[in-house]
Amino acid sequence: MSSPLDLTGPEERTERTEAQVPADSAEHLSEHETPSRADPAPTEPPFAADAAEDDGFDDDDDTEDAGPEVSDEILAATEALKAAEAEDAQAAAEAGDDAEEPEAVILEPEPEPAANEPELQAPTTTRTGEPAEIDPDEMDPDALKVVLRLHQHGHQAYLVGGCVRDLLLGKKPKDFDVATSAHPGEVRAIFRNCRLIGRRFRLAHVYFKGGKIVEVSTFRANPTELEPAAGAEEGQSGEDLLITHDNVFGTAQQDARRRDFTINGLFYDAAEGRVIDYVRGRRDLDERFIRTIGDPEIRMREDPVRILRAVRFAAKLDLDIESRTYAAMEGAVEDLPRCAPARLLEETFRLIRGGVSAPALKLLAALDALKILLPPVDAYLRENGKEGEKTFYAFAQALDKRVSAGEVLDDAILLAALLVPISRAQPPVEESQDEGRASVSRVIEDLLAGFVESARLPRRIAERCRMLLLMQRTLSGERRRKTGAFRRHPLFNEALAVYAMTVEATGEGREALEAWQAGEVPPPRAGAAGGADADGPRRKRRRRRRRRSGSGSGEGGGSGASSGSDAGEG
């Protein structure tokens, strides 16, 4: 009999695709960015619910001949998780890829230039003989190739946004984006390794070796600067500034003014070796300010998600937010619920993934935005005062330390690490209230359920996060479990990583952590559920023994054997 922890076949372990990136009408409002990173495909089957005392991880002896019996609770939970993964896969398929070509297209990388084709090189000096403002060696060669090829075909083309900002700050850009006067169809005609994506506004993805993508967008205009649409509803007051469309081609200057902050509105002309600044972004970079392009009140009301973007840039780049911009952010917080929940969740995850969650969440708390983005965190900070703040931000700093060190942590671990303080402070849900399933606190259950229902968080991620939190009770010694089965759990290493952050943040449980890491079993805490110090004698569990071939029903093999006492053995 196979292990009950391996009931999900490889064909059912579906990877989350880019199709799950929300096709929100304001998705590409601010800065052209690649679709949000996909969640890594699970390399192991999702584990079943840690249901009370009979969930298969008891503290009986780890006998090698014990049969791998599967409890009803584990079977039911595993089937539920398989169904959740199937629903995630179906939702991804229905969402589509926002691409023109529905089929998965594997494009050939751009071929090397022919012998008679002039080599495209970015100049190291300007026309006046001065050094180029950005060294071509600091730029991505494939992005340069795209820019120079578009120039060669008579189009304007510039490196734009974050890559220019980061290069001028002496940082290494995460990716390089291109803006051009060429329309999407013209871009595709120039590059054979190009694919168009997007329904509301077409973007060109130019593919290169190693799966690299250079995103090329056509210059756009800011919808608020255009004449009202002829078909506007009669009697519309015009007070609602929220952008619901952003698909009008424009000029380079209009495209710069359309962007959110001055530091993101810089263009770099690689063919000329000079920065093009229509919005005085160089001044703000020198003064280390984040400032909106145009009236901050209007720009924040147009797209309140810019609040989270400003917070991310301030934390990531160690910049100050200009006073009028900050005041406008405070006023626009009330408009955050009007944004697509999926966009809010993705921007929140981007804060955490960047290794700057502690300063970013502090700034969001000061803006009173956590009550909308992470209500349990906001309630925890309000209820526990200075001591609660100290504890929570210690967890955030422990998480940032690992992300900054290059550890690859999936979204379930990131979210679980921030929710551990709330889980420790709140009592778990009674099983009778949750269909017999051991659970974390109600506020966390509600948060995860809300993310799944309204913000398109895959159920797999929510369930993994919940289980990581549940496993902290065993790792800390609060509950006892069968060591062998617990160690073989697919998420044991991830849960131990979260527990290591807990130890670093609180200074408690270091001996238990070192014991787990050394392959030993730490002693249970006094009063641990199922432990020797728990109130009352422990219930002796009857174990179903393995039948011997041809012997009929062996001793202990009757229906009275405890269901699931050896779940996880194998």
C-alpha positions in Angstrom: 0.0 0.0 0.0 1.4 3.4 -0.9 1.9 6.1 1.7 -1.2 8.1 2.3 0.9 11.2 1.8 1.4 10.4 -1.8 -2.1 10.1 -3.1 -1.7 12.8 -5.7 -0.3 11.8 -9.1 2.2 13.8 -11.0 -0.3 14.6 -13.7 -2.5 16.3 -11.0 0.2 18.5 -9.7 -0.7 21.5 -11.8 1.6 24.5 -12.0 0.1 27.9 -11.7 0.5 29.8 -15.0 0.7 33.4 -16.0 -2.9 33.1 -17.0 -3.8 33.7 -13.3 -2.4 37.2 -13.5 -5.5 39.3 -13.2 -6.6 40.8 -16.5 -7.8 43.9 -14.6 -8.5 47.0 -16.7 -5.9 48.9 -14.8 -3.3 46.1 -14.9 -0.7 48.1 -16.9 -1.5 51.5 -15.5 1.8 52.6 -14.2 4.9 50.8 -15.3 5.2 48.1 -17.9 6.1 45.0 -16.0 6.2 41.4 -16.7 3.3 39.3 -15.4 3.6 38.6 -11.7 5.7 35.6 -11.0 4.0 32.3 -11.1 3.8 30.2 -7.9 6.2 27.2 -8.1 4.6 23.9 -8.9 4.4 21.7 -5.9 7.2 19.1 -5.9 5.3 17.0 -3.4 1.6 16.2 -2.9 -0.2 18.6 -0.6 -0.6 17.3 2.8 -3.8 16.6 4.5 -5.4 18.4 7.4 -3.8 17.9 10.8 -7.0 16.7 12.4 -7.0 16.6 16.1 -5.5 13.7 18.0 -6.2 11.0 15.4 -4.7 12.7 12.3 -2.0 10.0 11.8 0.9 11.7 13.6 0.6 10.2 17.1 3.4 9.7 19.5 3.3 5.9 19.6 6.4 3.9 18.7 7.6 4.0 15.1 7.5 0.3 14.5 8.7 -0.7 11.1 6.0 -3.4 10.6 3.2 -1.0 11.3 0.7 -1.0 8.4 0.2 2.3 6.6 -3.4 2.7 7.6 -5.1 5.9 6.3 -7.6 7.6 8.6 -10.9 8.8 7.2 -9.9 12.4 8.0 -6.7 12.1 6.0 -8.5 10.5 3.0 -11.2 13.2 3.1 -8.7 16.0 3.4 -6.5 14.6 0.6 -9.4 14.3 -1.7 -10.4 17.9 -0.9 -7.0 19.1 -1.7 -6.9 17.2 -5.0 -10.2 18.9 -5.8 -8.7 22.3 -4.9 -5.8 21.8 -7.3 -8.2 20.7 -10.0 -10.2 23.8 -9.5 -7.1 26.0 -9.6 -6.1 24.3 -12.9 -9.6 24.8 -14.3 -9.7 28.5 -13.3 -6.3 29.0 -15.0 -7.5 27.3 -18.2 -10.7 29.4 -18.3 -8.8 32.7 -17.6 -6.7 32.1 -20.7 -3.2 33.7 -21.3 -4.4 37.0 -22.6 -2.5 36.2 -25.7 -3.4 36.5 -29.3 -2.3 33.0 -30.0 -4.2 30.6 -27.7 -1.9 27.7 -28.2 1.5 27.5 -26.4 4.0 28.8 -28.9 7.7 28.0 -28.5 9.5 30.6 -30.5 13.0 30.4 -31.9 15.5 32.8 -30.4 16.6 35.7 -32.5 19.2 34.4 -35.0 22.7 35.9 -35.2 23.0 38.8 -37.7 24.0 37.8 -41.3 27.4 38.6 -42.5 26.3 41.6 -44.6 24.1 43.0 -41.8 25.7 45.9 -39.9 26.4 45.1 -36.2 24.2 47.0 -33.8 26.1 48.6 -31.0 25.2 51.3 -28.5 27.6 54.2 -28.6 29.9 54.9 -25.6 29.9 58.6 -26.2 27.2 61.2 -27.2 27.3 63.2 -30.4 29.1 66.0 -28.5 31.9 63.6 -27.5 30.9 63.3 -23.9 30.6 59.8 -22.3 27.2 58.1 -22.5 25.1 58.8 -19.4 24.8 55.1 -18.9 27.6 52.6 -19.7 26.3 50.2 -22.4 28.1 47.4 -20.6 25.7 47.9 -17.6 22.7 47.3 -19.9 21.1 44.0 -21.0 22.5 43.2 -24.4 19.2 41.7 -25.6 17.2 44.8 -24.6 19.8 46.9 -26.4 19.4 44.8 -29.5 15.6 45.4 -29.4 16.1 49.2 -29.1 18.7 49.5 -31.8 16.8 47.2 -34.2 13.7 49.4 -33.8 15.8 52.5 -34.4 17.2 50.8 -37.5 13.7 50.4 -38.8 12.9 54.1 -38.3 11.0 54.0 -35.0 11.6 55.8 -31.7 12.6 53.3 -29.0 13.9 53.8 -25.5 14.7 51.9 -22.4 12.1 53.0 -19.9 11.0 53.0 -16.3 12.6 51.0 -13.5 15.7 49.9 -15.4 16.7 53.5 -16.1 15.9 54.5 -12.5 18.0 51.6 -11.1 21.0 52.2 -13.4 21.1 55.8 -12.4 21.0 54.8 -8.8 23.9 52.3 -9.3 21.7 49.3 -8.8 21.2 46.2 -11.0 17.8 46.2 -12.7 15.6 43.2 -12.4 14.5 43.5 -16.0 14.6 45.8 -18.9 11.5 47.2 -20.7 11.3 49.1 -24.0 8.8 51.7 -25.1 8.5 52.6 -28.8 6.5 54.5 -31.4 6.0 51.3 -33.3 2.6 49.7 -33.0 2.4 46.1 -31.8 2.0 44.6 -35.3 5.0 46.5 -36.5 7.1 45.2 -33.6 6.0 41.6 -34.5 6.9 42.2 -38.1 10.5 43.2 -37.1 11.2 40.4 -34.7 10.5 36.8 -35.7 10.9 35.8 -32.0 8.0 38.0 -30.9 4.6 37.3 -29.5 1.7 39.7 -28.8 -0.2 39.5 -25.5 -3.0 41.4 -23.9 -6.6 42.1 -24.9 -7.2 45.7 -23.8 -3.7 46.9 -24.7 -1.4 45.0 -26.9 2.2 44.3 -25.6 5.0 42.6 -27.5 7.2 40.0 -25.9 10.5 39.4 -27.6 12.0 36.1 -26.7 15.7 35.3 -26.3 17.8 32.4 -25.2 17.3 31.0 -21.7 13.6 32.0 -21.6 14.4 35.7 -21.3 11.6 38.1 -22.4 12.0 41.8 -23.3 8.7 43.5 -23.1 8.0 46.2 -25.7 5.1 48.6 -25.4 3.8 51.3 -27.7 3.7 54.9 -26.3 0.4 55.6 -24.6 -1.4 58.7 -23.5 -2.9 59.3 -20.1 -6.7 58.9 -20.4 -7.4 61.8 -18.0 -5.6 64.1 -20.4 -7.9 63.1 -23.3 -11.2 64.6 -24.3 -14.2 62.9 -22.7 -15.4 60.0 -24.7 -18.3 60.7 -27.0 -20.3 57.9 -25.5 -19.9 59.0 -21.9 -23.1 58.5 -19.8 -25.3 61.5 -19.6 -25.2 63.2 -16.3 -21.8 61.8 -15.3 -20.3 64.1 -12.7 -16.6 63.5 -13.6 -15.7 63.3 -9.9 -14.8 59.6 -10.2 -11.1 59.6 -11.2 -10.6 55.9 -11.1 -9.1 54.8 -14.5 -11.0 52.0 -16.1 -9.3 52.1 -19.5 -5.7 52.8 -20.6 -5.4 51.8 -24.2 -4.8 54.9 -26.2 -1.6 55.3 -28.2 0.3 58.5 -27.8 3.7 60.2 -28.1 6.9 59.6 -26.0 6.1 62.7 -23.9 2.6 61.6 -23.3 3.8 58.2 -22.3 6.3 59.7 -19.8 3.6 61.9 -18.3 1.2 58.9 -18.0 3.5 57.1 -15.6 3.0 57.2 -11.9 6.2 58.7 -10.3 8.8 61.0 -11.8 11.6 58.5 -11.0 9.7 56.0 -13.2 9.2 58.5 -16.1 12.8 58.5 -17.3 13.7 57.3 -20.8 17.1 56.3 -22.1 18.0 56.7 -25.7 20.7 54.0 -26.2 21.4 55.2 -29.7 22.3 58.7 -28.5 23.7 57.8 -25.1 21.5 60.2 -23.2 18.7 60.3 -20.7 15.4 61.8 -21.8 13.6 63.5 -18.9 10.2 65.0 -19.6 9.1 64.9 -15.9 12.1 66.2 -13.9 12.8 62.7 -12.6 16.6 63.3 -12.5 16.1 66.0 -10.0 14.0 63.8 -7.7 16.5 61.0 -8.0 19.3 63.4 -7.0 17.2 64.6 -4.1 16.0 61.0 -3.3 12.3 61.9 -3.4 9.3 59.9 -4.6 6.9 62.3 -6.3 3.9 61.8 -8.5 3.9 63.1 -12.0 1.2 65.8 -11.9 -1.3 66.5 -9.2 -0.8 63.8 -6.5 -4.4 63.9 -5.4 -5.6 63.1 -8.9 -2.9 60.5 -9.6 -3.6 58.6 -6.4 -7.4 58.7 -7.0 -6.8 57.5 -10.6 -5.2 54.3 -9.3 -5.0 53.8 -5.5 -2.6 50.8 -6.0 0.0 53.5 -6.6 0.0 53.8 -2.8 1.5 50.3 -2.5 3.9 51.0 -5.3 5.2 54.2 -3.6 5.6 52.3 -0.4 7.6 49.5 -2.2 9.9 52.0 -4.0 10.5 53.9 -0.7 11.4 50.8 1.1 13.4 49.1 -1.7 15.4 52.2 -2.8 15.6 53.9 0.6 13.9 57.1 -0.7 11.6 59.6 1.0 8.1 60.3 -0.1 7.5 63.9 -1.0 5.1 65.6 1.5 2.2 66.4 -0.9 2.5 62.9 -2.4 2.3 61.3 1.1 -0.7 63.4 2.0 -2.5 62.3 -1.2 -1.6 58.7 -0.3 -3.3 59.1 3.1 -6.4 60.5 1.5 -6.6 57.7 -1.1 -6.4 54.8 1.3 -10.2 54.8 1.5 -10.3 54.0 -2.2 -8.2 50.9 -2.0 -11.3 48.6 -1.7 -12.4 49.8 -5.1 -9.3 48.2 -6.7 -9.4 44.7 -7.9 -8.5 42.4 -4.9 -6.2 40.4 -7.1 -4.1 43.5 -7.8 -4.0 44.5 -4.1 -2.9 41.0 -3.1 -0.2 40.8 -5.8 1.3 44.2 -4.9 1.2 43.1 -1.2 3.1 39.9 -2.1 5.6 42.0 -4.1 6.4 44.0 -0.9 7.1 40.8 1.0 9.0 39.1 -1.8 11.4 42.0 -2.1 13.1 41.5 1.2 11.7 44.9 2.6 8.5 43.7 4.3 9.4 45.3 7.7 9.9 48.9 6.5 7.1 48.5 3.9 4.5 47.2 6.4 5.5 49.9 9.0 4.8 52.5 6.3 1.5 50.9 5.4 0.5 50.8 9.1 1.3 54.5 9.4 -1.0 55.1 6.3 -3.7 53.0 8.0 -3.8 50.7 5.0 -3.2 47.4 6.8 -6.8 47.3 7.9 -7.7 46.8 4.2 -4.8 44.7 3.0 -4.1 42.5 6.1 -6.9 43.0 8.6 -5.6 40.4 11.1 -2.2 42.1 11.2 -3.8 45.5 11.7 -6.0 44.1 14.6 -3.0 42.4 16.2 -0.9 45.6 16.2 -3.8 47.6 17.6 -4.6 45.1 20.4 -1.1 44.3 21.5 0.4 47.8 21.4 4.2 48.4 21.5 5.0 44.8 22.5 2.9 43.5 19.6 4.6 45.8 17.2 8.0 44.7 18.4 7.1 41.0 18.0 5.5 41.3 14.6 8.3 43.4 13.0 10.9 41.0 14.5 9.2 38.3 12.4 9.2 40.5 9.3 12.9 41.3 9.8 13.7 37.6 10.1 11.8 37.0 6.9 13.6 39.9 5.1 17.0 38.5 6.2 16.3 35.2 4.4 14.9 36.8 1.3 17.8 39.2 1.0 20.3 36.3 1.5 18.8 34.8 -1.7 16.7 32.0 -0.2 13.8 31.1 -2.5 10.6 31.1 -0.4 7.2 30.4 -2.0 4.2 32.6 -1.2 2.8 30.1 1.3 6.0 30.4 3.5 6.1 34.2 3.1 2.5 34.6 4.2 2.8 32.0 7.0 5.9 33.7 8.5 4.0 37.0 8.9 0.9 35.3 10.3 2.8 33.3 13.0 2.5 36.1 15.6 -1.3 36.3 15.1 -1.6 32.5 15.2 0.3 32.4 18.5 -1.9 35.1 20.0 -5.2 33.7 18.9 -6.7 30.4 20.0 -7.4 27.8 17.3 -10.8 27.2 16.0 -12.7 24.4 17.8 -12.9 21.3 15.6 -16.7 21.1 16.1 -16.9 24.5 14.4 -14.8 23.4 11.4 -16.2 20.0 10.4 -13.8 18.0 12.5 -10.7 19.6 11.1 -7.9 21.0 13.3 -7.6 24.7 12.4 -5.8 27.9 13.0 -7.4 31.0 14.5 -10.6 32.2 13.0 -9.2 35.5 11.8 -6.5 33.7 9.8 -9.0 31.2 8.4 -11.2 34.1 7.3 -8.2 36.0 5.7 -7.1 33.0 3.7 -10.7 32.2 2.6 -11.1 35.8 1.5 -7.9 35.7 -0.5 -9.1 32.6 -2.3 -12.6 33.8 -3.0 -12.0 37.4 -4.0 -8.3 37.8 -4.7 -7.7 34.7 -6.8 -5.1 33.2 -4.4 -4.8 29.5 -5.4 -6.4 27.3 -2.9 -3.2 25.3 -2.8 -1.2 28.2 -1.5 -3.8 29.0 1.1 -4.0 25.4 2.3 -0.2 25.1 2.5 0.0 28.3 4.5 -2.6 27.0 6.9 -0.8 23.7 7.3 2.6 25.4 7.9 1.0 27.3 10.8 -0.6 24.2 12.2 2.8 22.4 12.1 4.4 25.1 14.3 2.5 23.7 17.3 4.2 20.3 16.8 7.7 21.8 16.2 7.4 24.0 19.3 6.4 21.0 21.4 2.9 22.2 22.1 1.5 19.0 20.5 3.2 15.6 20.2 3.2 13.6 17.0 4.8 10.4 15.8 8.3 11.5 14.9 8.9 9.3 11.8 5.7 10.2 10.1 6.0 13.9 11.0 9.6 14.1 9.6 8.5 12.4 6.4 5.8 15.0 5.9 6.2 16.8 2.5 6.2 20.2 4.2 8.4 19.4 7.1 11.4 21.4 5.8 9.2 24.4 4.9 7.6 24.3 8.4 11.0 24.1 10.0 12.1 27.1 8.1 9.1 29.1 9.4 9.9 27.8 12.9 13.5 29.0 12.5 12.2 32.5 11.8 10.1 32.2 15.0 13.1 31.3 17.0 15.1 34.2 15.6 12.3 36.7 16.2 11.4 35.6 19.7 14.6 34.1 21.0 12.4 31.1 22.3 12.7 27.5 21.3 16.3 27.4 20.1 17.0 24.1 21.8 13.9 22.5 20.1 15.0 23.9 16.7 18.5 22.6 17.1 17.1 19.2 18.1 14.9 19.0 15.0 17.7 20.2 12.7 20.0 17.5 14.2 17.5 14.8 13.5 16.6 14.4 17.2 13.2 14.7 19.0 12.9 17.6 21.4 11.0 16.9 24.6 7.4 18.0 24.7 6.5 21.2 26.6 4.8 20.8 29.9 1.1 20.4 29.3 1.5 19.6 25.6 -1.5 18.0 24.0 -1.0 14.3 23.9 2.2 14.6 26.0 3.1 12.9 29.2 2.4 16.1 31.2 -1.1 16.6 29.8 -4.0 16.5 32.1 -5.2 13.0 32.7 -3.8 9.7 31.4 -3.1 9.3 27.7 -5.5 7.2 25.8 -3.9 4.0 24.7 -4.5 3.5 21.0 -5.0 0.1 19.4 -3.0 -0.5 16.3 -4.2 -2.4 13.3 -1.6 -5.1 12.5 -0.7 -6.1 9.1 -2.3 -9.3 7.9 -0.2 -12.2 7.0 -1.0 -13.8 3.7 -3.5 -16.6 4.0 -4.0 -16.2 7.7 -7.4 -14.5 7.6 -8.2 -11.9 10.2 -5.2 -11.5 12.5 -5.2 -10.3 16.0 -6.0 -6.6 16.2 -7.3 -6.6 12.7 -10.9 -6.2 13.6 -13.1 -3.2 13.0 -12.3 -1.8 16.4 -8.7 -0.8 15.4 -8.1 2.9 15.7 -8.5 4.5 12.3 -5.4 6.3 11.0 -3.1 5.4 13.9 -0.3 4.7 11.4 -1.1 7.3 8.7 2.0 8.5 7.1 3.9 5.3 7.7 5.3 3.5 4.7 
